[in-house]
Amino acid sequence: MDANRRQGGIQQLLAAEQEAQQIVNAARSAKSARLRQAKEEAEREIAEYRAQMEAEFQRKVAESSGDSGANVKRLEQETDTKIAQLKQQAANVSPEVIQMLLRHVTTVKN
């Protein structure tokens, strides 16, 4: 009877060991599945973020390239206006400058 009891105890230990191994394997599988899922979610989020940043970049490029034509026109208009103002100022001051130069050129100093 002692041998049967030991045999039963050994069988019980073997069964417990197998059950523990199954639990460990199941836990490893679950962990692996969670890691795989987390990796997939992270990759999906990265792809979404990358797409957002790319769209933002493209929008800014389109804005700046679209504005460059408007900026060029605006700068040309400002330049033309400034040139016209300078020509007008030069025309207004020109007679005075001519008179001043003539006075200095024709004045004889002893």
C-alpha positions as CSV (number, residue, x, y, z in Angstrom):
1,M,0.0,0.0,0.0
2,D,2.9,2.3,0.7
3,A,4.1,1.7,-2.9
4,N,0.7,2.6,-4.2
5,R,0.6,5.7,-2.2
6,R,4.0,6.8,-3.4
7,Q,3.0,5.9,-7.0
8,G,-0.2,8.0,-6.5
9,G,1.8,10.9,-5.0
10,I,4.3,10.8,-7.9
11,Q,1.4,10.7,-10.4
12,Q,-0.1,13.7,-8.6
13,L,3.1,15.6,-8.7
14,L,3.6,14.8,-12.4
15,A,0.0,16.0,-13.1
16,A,0.6,19.2,-11.2
17,E,3.9,19.8,-13.0
18,Q,2.2,19.3,-16.4
19,E,-0.7,21.6,-15.3
20,A,1.9,24.2,-14.2
21,Q,3.7,23.9,-17.5
22,Q,0.4,24.4,-19.4
23,I,-0.3,27.5,-17.3
24,V,3.2,28.9,-18.0
25,N,2.8,28.1,-21.7
26,A,-0.6,29.8,-21.8
27,A,0.8,32.9,-20.1
28,R,3.7,33.0,-22.5
29,S,1.3,32.7,-25.5
30,A,-0.9,35.5,-24.0
31,K,2.1,37.7,-23.4
32,S,3.3,37.1,-26.9
33,A,-0.1,37.9,-28.3
34,R,-0.3,41.1,-26.3
35,L,3.1,42.2,-27.4
36,R,2.2,41.5,-31.1
37,Q,-1.0,43.5,-30.7
38,A,0.8,46.4,-29.0
39,K,3.4,46.4,-31.8
40,E,0.6,46.5,-34.4
41,E,-1.2,49.3,-32.7
42,A,2.0,51.3,-32.3
43,E,2.8,50.8,-36.0
44,R,-0.7,51.9,-36.9
45,E,-0.4,55.0,-34.8
46,I,3.0,55.8,-36.3
47,A,1.6,55.4,-39.8
48,E,-1.3,57.8,-38.9
49,Y,1.0,60.3,-37.3
50,R,3.4,60.1,-40.3
51,A,0.4,60.6,-42.7
52,Q,-0.8,63.6,-40.6
53,M,2.7,65.2,-40.7
54,E,3.1,64.6,-44.4
55,A,-0.3,66.2,-45.1
56,E,0.6,69.2,-42.9
57,F,3.9,69.5,-44.7
58,Q,2.3,69.3,-48.1
59,R,-0.3,71.9,-47.1
60,K,2.5,74.2,-46.0
61,V,4.4,73.7,-49.1
62,A,1.3,74.4,-51.2
63,E,0.6,77.5,-49.1
64,S,4.1,78.8,-49.5
65,S,4.4,78.1,-53.2
66,G,1.0,79.6,-53.8
67,D,1.9,82.6,-51.8
68,S,5.2,83.1,-53.5
69,G,3.4,84.3,-56.6
70,A,1.4,86.7,-54.5
71,N,4.5,87.8,-52.6
72,V,6.3,88.5,-55.8
73,K,3.4,90.6,-57.1
74,R,3.2,92.4,-53.8
75,L,6.9,93.1,-53.8
76,E,6.9,94.3,-57.4
77,Q,4.1,96.7,-56.6
78,E,5.8,98.0,-53.5
79,T,9.0,98.4,-55.5
80,D,7.3,100.2,-58.3
81,T,5.5,102.5,-55.8
82,K,8.8,103.3,-54.0
83,I,10.5,104.0,-57.3
84,A,7.7,106.3,-58.3
85,Q,8.0,108.1,-55.0
86,L,11.8,108.5,-55.3
87,K,11.4,109.9,-58.9
88,Q,8.8,112.4,-57.7
89,Q,11.0,113.5,-54.8
90,A,14.0,113.8,-57.1
91,A,11.9,115.8,-59.5
92,N,10.7,118.1,-56.7
93,V,14.3,118.7,-55.4
94,S,16.0,118.8,-58.8
95,P,15.5,122.6,-59.4
96,E,16.9,123.5,-56.0
97,V,19.9,121.2,-56.5
98,I,20.6,122.7,-59.9
99,Q,20.4,126.2,-58.4
100,M,22.7,125.3,-55.6
101,L,25.3,123.7,-57.9
102,L,25.2,126.7,-60.2
103,R,25.8,129.1,-57.3
104,H,28.8,127.1,-56.1
105,V,30.2,126.7,-59.6
106,T,29.8,130.4,-60.5
107,T,30.9,131.8,-57.2
108,V,34.5,132.9,-57.3
109,K,36.5,133.0,-54.0
110,N,39.5,135.2,-53.5
